[in-house]
């Protein structure tokens, strides 16, 4: 019940389970862990923690209503995954007020599908943008490499030694051309 869940939440928060003497495997054990405490009361830690999460997310009223409507953990988990606005629409909706289980489950499924579709769309956008960034990075690296190469060649061409070599080469070409014309 919601009252039990509230009590377990208080015990967990205040760590009142520590220092308790419990019988574990036919031995008296002191200061159990939260997991051991949950086992001792006959529940799994995961179930108790999920119940406490549901209580904190949905509140007492909705949790009591969901128990009366026999909503399962899967439905509550799907509802918990929705954003706050969608969750509020469902919790404060007509289906909850009239305790119409089928329409509430349909609404949760519809909102979950919408949420999954939105998430897939956003993931695709993120993937596309990431690919664009990677492509632009590659283009920039290529351009940077080419620019560095051209700068190196330009610097070589401007150096005094290179200018002298070119002048010498041009003089040799002119002499060769003059000899060939004779």
Number of C-alpha atoms within 10 A of each C-alpha: 11 17 10 11 19 16 13 19 19 13 14 17 10 10 12 13 21 15 12 14 14 18 11 14 8 7 9 10 14 14 14 17 14 16 14 18 21 19 13 15 9 9 13 15 15 11 12 17 16 16 22 22 16 20 19 13 15 19 14 17 11 18 21 16 16 20 12 11 15 11 16 11 13 9 16 18 13 17 25 18 12 18 12 12 9 16 19 13 11 19 22 11 14 13 17 17 11 11 15 12 16 12 14 22 19 12 17 22 15 12 19 20 13 13 17 13 12 12 12 12 12 12 12 12 12 12 12 12 12 12 12 12 12 12 12 12 12 12 12 12 12 12 12 12 12 12 12 12 12 12 12 12 11 11 11 13 14 11 11 10 11 13 13 11 13 13 12 12 12 12 12 12 12 12 12 11 11 10 9 8 7 5
